[in-house]
């Protein structure tokens, strides 16, 4: 017999039976998968992720983030790996406050261009804006600027994961 309990399902709601409800209460996973449909665990609070969430991360170009120091080049300019890390940091922080308890995001794809160099001492800012949400997949528009204009731009994809389950993969 179906209970009247409603649970969140990707793109709608569904009635669940009492046995499934009890099993969901016992699990500690962020997502419960049943018949190919993502169902949110009732033990975790889900917050709505709104398109347009934005965050800006900033760093000053220094010896530590120069291409020659990071090994990505032989010039004393802001390194491409440092730019990518700054973009990822902005994307991570854009949604951090909207994640269910025990969750985080991990980077999966970065498609970016590094358009111009930034000098030592200049301030570089990366802004990430959430453009699309598809289940656990989050797609961001990322842009990096310094005092002279755009340094880099592109698209970044992150996935929402349960911290414990993700780290258990290392064992």
C-alpha positions as CSV (number, residue, x, y, z in Angstrom):
1,X,0.0,0.0,0.0
2,X,1.3,3.4,-0.9
3,X,1.7,6.0,1.8
4,X,0.8,9.6,1.3
5,X,4.4,10.6,2.0
6,X,5.8,12.7,-0.8
7,X,9.6,12.8,-1.6
8,X,11.6,15.0,-3.9
9,X,12.3,13.4,-7.3
10,X,14.1,15.0,-10.2
11,X,11.5,17.0,-12.0
12,X,8.5,16.2,-9.9
13,X,7.0,14.3,-6.9
14,X,6.2,10.6,-6.4
15,X,4.4,8.5,-3.8
16,X,6.7,5.9,-2.2
17,X,5.8,2.8,-0.2
18,X,6.4,2.4,3.5
19,X,9.4,-0.1,3.0
20,X,11.2,2.3,0.7
21,X,10.5,5.2,3.2
22,X,12.1,3.2,6.0
23,X,15.1,2.2,3.9
24,X,15.6,5.9,2.9
25,X,15.6,6.9,6.6
26,X,18.4,4.4,7.3
27,X,20.7,5.5,4.5
28,X,23.2,8.4,4.8
29,X,23.6,9.1,1.1
30,X,22.6,12.4,-0.4
31,X,20.9,10.7,-3.3
32,X,18.8,7.6,-3.4
33,X,18.5,5.9,-6.9
34,X,15.4,3.9,-7.6
35,X,14.6,2.8,-11.2
36,X,17.0,5.3,-12.7
37,X,15.4,8.3,-10.9
38,X,17.2,10.5,-8.4
39,X,15.3,10.7,-5.2
40,X,16.6,13.0,-2.4
41,X,17.2,11.4,1.0
42,X,14.7,12.5,3.5
43,X,17.4,12.9,6.2
44,X,19.2,15.7,4.3
45,X,17.8,19.2,3.7
46,X,18.0,20.1,0.0
47,X,18.3,23.8,-0.9
48,X,17.3,25.0,-4.3
49,X,20.2,26.0,-6.5
50,X,19.2,29.1,-8.5
51,X,20.7,29.9,-11.8
52,X,22.7,33.1,-11.5
53,X,24.5,32.3,-8.2
54,X,27.8,34.2,-8.4
55,X,31.1,34.4,-6.5
56,X,34.4,36.2,-7.1
57,X,37.7,35.0,-5.9
58,X,40.8,37.3,-5.9
59,X,44.5,36.8,-5.7
60,X,47.6,39.0,-6.1
61,X,50.1,37.8,-8.7
62,X,53.2,36.8,-6.7
63,X,56.2,34.4,-7.0
64,X,54.1,31.5,-5.8
65,X,51.6,31.7,-8.7
66,X,54.0,32.7,-11.6
67,X,54.3,30.4,-14.6
68,X,58.1,29.9,-14.0
69,X,57.5,28.8,-10.3
70,X,54.5,26.5,-11.1
71,X,56.4,24.9,-14.0
72,X,53.8,25.7,-16.7
73,X,56.1,28.2,-18.5
74,X,59.4,30.1,-18.1
75,X,58.0,33.6,-17.7
76,X,57.3,35.7,-14.6
77,X,53.6,36.1,-15.2
78,X,50.4,34.7,-13.7
79,X,50.3,31.0,-14.5
80,X,47.5,29.3,-16.4
81,X,47.2,26.6,-13.6
82,X,46.8,29.4,-11.1
83,X,44.1,31.0,-13.2
84,X,42.2,27.7,-13.5
85,X,42.5,27.1,-9.7
86,X,41.1,30.6,-9.1
87,X,38.2,30.0,-11.4
88,X,37.4,26.6,-9.7
89,X,37.6,28.3,-6.3
90,X,35.0,30.9,-7.4
91,X,32.7,28.2,-8.8
92,X,33.0,26.1,-5.6
93,X,32.2,29.1,-3.4
94,X,29.3,30.2,-5.6
95,X,27.2,27.2,-4.5
96,X,28.8,26.2,-1.2
97,X,26.0,27.7,0.9
98,X,23.3,26.0,-1.1
99,X,24.5,22.4,-0.7
100,X,22.8,19.7,1.4
101,X,24.7,18.9,4.7
102,X,27.6,16.6,4.1
103,X,27.9,17.5,0.4
104,X,30.5,19.4,-1.6
105,X,31.3,19.9,-5.3
106,X,34.1,18.5,-7.3
107,X,35.5,19.8,-10.6
108,X,35.0,17.6,-13.6
109,X,35.7,19.8,-16.7
110,X,37.3,23.1,-17.4
111,X,37.2,24.6,-20.9
112,X,39.0,27.9,-20.8
113,X,41.2,30.3,-22.7
114,X,44.1,32.3,-21.2
115,X,43.9,35.5,-23.3
116,X,46.7,37.7,-21.9
117,X,49.4,37.8,-19.2
118,X,49.1,39.4,-15.8
119,X,52.1,41.0,-14.2
120,X,53.6,40.4,-10.7
121,X,51.8,42.7,-8.2
122,X,48.6,42.9,-10.2
123,X,45.3,41.7,-8.7
124,X,43.5,39.0,-10.6
125,X,39.8,38.2,-9.9
126,X,37.9,35.2,-11.2
127,X,34.1,35.3,-11.2
128,X,31.9,32.2,-11.6
129,X,28.2,32.3,-12.4
130,X,26.0,29.3,-12.3
131,X,24.3,28.9,-15.7
132,X,22.8,25.4,-15.7
133,X,21.7,22.7,-13.2
134,X,21.1,19.1,-14.4
135,X,20.6,16.9,-11.4
136,X,24.1,16.8,-9.7
137,X,25.8,18.5,-12.6
138,X,26.5,22.2,-12.3
139,X,27.7,24.3,-15.2
140,X,29.4,27.7,-14.7
141,X,30.5,30.6,-16.8
142,X,33.9,31.7,-15.6
143,X,35.8,34.9,-16.3
144,X,39.1,36.2,-15.0
145,X,40.1,39.9,-15.0
146,X,43.0,42.0,-13.9
147,X,43.5,45.8,-13.9
148,X,43.9,45.9,-17.7
149,X,40.9,43.7,-18.6
150,X,39.9,40.1,-19.3
151,X,42.6,37.6,-18.7
152,X,40.7,34.4,-19.3
153,X,37.2,33.0,-19.8
154,X,35.4,29.8,-20.3
155,X,33.0,27.1,-18.9
156,X,33.5,24.9,-15.9
157,X,31.5,21.8,-14.8
158,X,31.2,20.6,-11.2
159,X,29.3,17.7,-9.6
160,X,27.6,17.6,-6.2
161,X,28.9,14.7,-4.2
162,X,28.5,13.3,-0.7
163,X,31.9,13.9,1.0
164,X,32.1,10.6,2.9
165,X,31.1,8.5,-0.1
166,X,33.5,10.3,-2.4
167,X,36.5,10.0,0.0
168,X,35.6,6.3,0.6
169,X,36.6,5.7,-3.1
170,X,40.2,6.2,-2.0
171,X,40.3,3.1,0.2
